[in-house]
Amino acid sequence: MRYKTLGRTGLDVSVLCLGTMAFGRWIDELTSRLIVDAAFEHGITFIDTADYYGKGQDTEFPHGTGAAEEILGRSLKGRRDAVVLATKVGLPMGHGKNEAGLSRVHVMREVEQSLRRLQTDYIDLYQAHLFDAHTPLEETLRAFDDLVHQGKVRYIGCSNYAAWQIAKSHGISEKMNLEKYISVQPPYNLLNRDIEQELLPFCVSEGVGTMVYSPLARGLLSGKYKNMDDVPPESRAAHGEVLLKRLFTERNFGLVDSYRTLAEKNNVSLSQFALAWVLNQPRVTSAILGPVRSSTSQMP
């Protein structure tokens, strides 16, 4: 396993990050624990989760339940200090007016819940899950800064932010002497290279770490889907994941066929080919993998 420094910090993370979106949602706790064990065995020391992940997301009014954090907390018992633990806040955790977003009220309440579920007294990387246009950036950044000074959070980051949103946040942090976002979490894969236009160059210029998610395009680059009608019964598409089904286009399946041919010429699987491409981008710090099986045969 290789390791890189996350942004302008002294924090080293594994180039593969274990994503836990499936924990408690598509896979049960036993399988989740086996996946965590396999990650440790292969040198993965970086784990990403969110308060939103777990059961309850497929209801008529989606909201998180913290199930993934609870499972992860139990799985890490006795080895918490061996990992860099990242979680996120901002998506709905109930139906109330202040149970979503990045207001001080919601952030301060949810960090306590995340700490409880994760069975830890600190979070290594606390991230804004989505940009919140309804809350002043100063309010969110002050709340995050307070959490760092309280020792509950060590670094702060963001997820799904555009370059200008991070730049504006950095400007406010600089002016008000607050903690800065040290990382961003965007989607990036052979089918979606949008971040190459602005976000990646910005991150290089400003020293922001990049934890890219969906390096296998939510499984489309794993080779398990051959066409728009071929959906294996145990796949995420069969479980109704909307974001994956949106990738089912003729263009994408044509690209997948082309990449499969290139992978075969290099005597590797399609998933190995796609993941190696992401990991060999020098501007990428770490790639988040969200396995749904405990098999380690595909891990680099």
N, C-alpha and C positions, 0 to 999 in steps of 0.2 A: 504494500500500500504506500502511495506517495502522500505527502502532506504539503500544504501551502499555508502561508500567513494570510489571515482574513483582513483585507483592507489595511489601513494604516494603524495596526495594532501589533501587539506581540503575541497574538493568539494563533497557534497553529491548528489547522483542522485537516482531516482526511479529505482527499479529493473526491471520495464518494461519501455522500451523506445519506443516512437512512431516513426515508420519509415514512410517516406513520398514518397517512390519511385513511388507509384501509383498516387500521386497527379498530375493532369494535363496530365496524360498518359492514365490510365485505368478508372479514375473517374474524374468527373467534380468538379468545385470549390465549389458548394453548398455541395456536399457530403463530400468533403475534410474538409470544415469548421465544419460540423456536427461531423466528426471524431475527430477533434481537441477539440471541446467542450466536447465530451464524454470522451476523455483522461483527460482533466482537472477535470471533475466530479469524476473520479476514482483515482485521486491523482497522475497521471503521470506528472512529472515535467521535463522530459528528452525527447527532440525531436531531431531526426537525419534526415538530408537531404543532398543534394549535388547539386552543380551547374549543374551537368549533368542531374538530374532527370527532367522528364517532356516530353512534345511532342518533336518529331523529332528523337527519338531513333530507330524507325523502318524503316527509309529510307534506300536507297541503300548505302549511306555513312553516317552512324550513327554519330550524335553529339548531345549534349545537348542544351537546349534552356533556362534553368533557370526557367521554368514554375513552378516547385514545390516550389522553393524558393519564387517566386512572390506570389503564393497562400498562402504560410505559412506566409509571411510578412503581408499580409492583414488580415489573420486569427488571428495573435497575436497582432494586434493593440490594445493598451491600457493595455496589460498584458505581454509585452515582459520580464520584469524583474522577472516574476513569473516562468520562465522556464530556464533550462540549454539548450542552443541552440547549436547544433553541425552541421557543414556542412563540405563538402569535396571538394578537388580540384585535378585535374590531368587528368581526362578523356577529350576527345575531345570536344571543344566548338565551333568548326568551321573547315574549311578545310585548313586553313593556317598552315605554318610550325611551328609557335610558339603558336598555339592555343590548345595545349595539353601538358601533361607532368608536371614536377615539376621544370622547369627552373625558375630562378628569374623573368624573364620577364613575364612568364605565371602566376606565383603565385601572383605577385604584381598587375597585371591587374585584375585577377579574384577575388581577395579578395575585390576590390572596387566594382565590379559588384555584388558580393554576398551581401555585405553590403547594396547596393542600393536596390536590390530585396527584401531582408529581412526587409527593413525599420528599420535598427538598426545601431548604431555606434560601436558595438562590437560583436564579435563572441566568445562564451564561449569556444568552442573546435573546432579548425581548423585542419582538418585531410588530410593527403596525401591519395588519393583514391586508388592508386596502386603504387607499387614500380616502380621507373623509372630508368632503367639501363643505360639510355643515359645521365642522368644528375648527376654530382658529388654530393654525399650526402652533402658535405660541402656547396655547393651552395644552396640547398634546405633548409638546417637547418639554414643557415645565413639569408635567406629570412624570414623564420618563426620566428626566433629570433628577427629580426627587427620589425615584425608585433606585437609581444608581447610588445616590448619596446615602440612602437608607440601607444599602447593602443587599437589597433583594434582587437587583439586576446588575450585571457587570458591563454589558454592552447593549446598545440599542441598534435596531436595523429596521428595514421596511420591506414590504412585499408588494409587487404589482404597482410600483411607483414609476412614473415617467421621469426622464432626466430633469425636466424643469421643476418637478415637484421636489426632488431631492435637493436640487440647487437652491430652491427657495427655502427649504428647511435648513440647509447648511448656513445660508445667509442669516437666518433668524438665530440659529444656535451661536454663530460667531458674534453677532451683535449683542446677544443677551448672556453670553458666556454659559451656554447650556451644552449638554452632551450632544454629539452629532451622530447621525445615522452612519454606521461603519460598513453596512452591507445592504444589498438589495437582492430580492428574490423574484426573478422574472422567468417566464417560460422560454425555452431555447432548445431547438432540435433541428434536424435536417429538413423538416417540413415547415418550420416557423423560425425565421432568422431575422425578424423585425428589429430586435435589439441591436443588431450590428450597425444600424443607421445612426442612432444618437446615444442610446443608453450605454453600450459598451465603451465607446470612445470617452464618454463623460466619466465613467467609472475609472478608466485608466488615468485620465487627467487629474481626477480628484482623490484617487486612492481609495475608492469604494470597492469592497469585496463583492463578488458575484456568486450567489448560490443559485444556480439555475435549476428549475424544476421541469418535469416532463421531458427529460432527454430522449425518451423513447416514444414521444408523442402519445402519451397515455396508453401505450401498448400497441399502437398502430405500427411502430417500427420494431416490434418484437417478432413479427412474422406470423402471429397467431390469426390475423384477419387477412383472408385472401381477396375478399371483395365485399361490397356493401351488404350482401345478403348472408355472408358467412360469419356467424356470431357464435362462438363456442358457448355452451350452456353455463360454464362456470366463470366466464369472462366478465370484466367490468361493464362491457357494453350490454351483456345479457342482464346485468343488475340495474340497467337503466341510467348509467351515467350520461347525462346530457352533453357535457363538454366533449366527451369522447365521440359520441354519435355525430357531433357537428364536424368532426374531422373526416367523416366518411364521405369523401367527394371523389369524383373521377380523377381530378388532378392529383390528389394525394395518393390514391391507389396506383396511379401511373408512376409517380415518383418512387413509391415503395418497391414496385417491380424493378425499376432501374437500380435502386440501391441493393436490392437482393442479388441482382446479377453481379454487381461489383463485389459484394461480400463473398459470393461463391468463388469468384476469381482469386480472392485472397484467402480462401480456405477458412473463413470464419463465419459465424452465424450472423444474421441480419442485426440482431440486437447488439452483438459484440462490435460490429462495424459502426452502428449508429452511436453507441456509447463512446467508443474510442475516438470518434470524430469530435464529439463534444469535449472530452477530457483533454484532447490535444490542442484545443483553442487556448492560446496563452493567456487570454483575458478572462478565462473562466477559473474561479477559485475552487468551486466544488459543485458536483452534480448530484441532485437529489434523486434517489431511486426509491420507489414505493412498491416493493415486492408483495405478492399475495400468497406466495408459497415459501416454505422454509428451505427448499433445495438451494444449494450453494453452487451448483454446477455452472451457472452463468456469471458468477462474480469474477471480475478480473483478478 
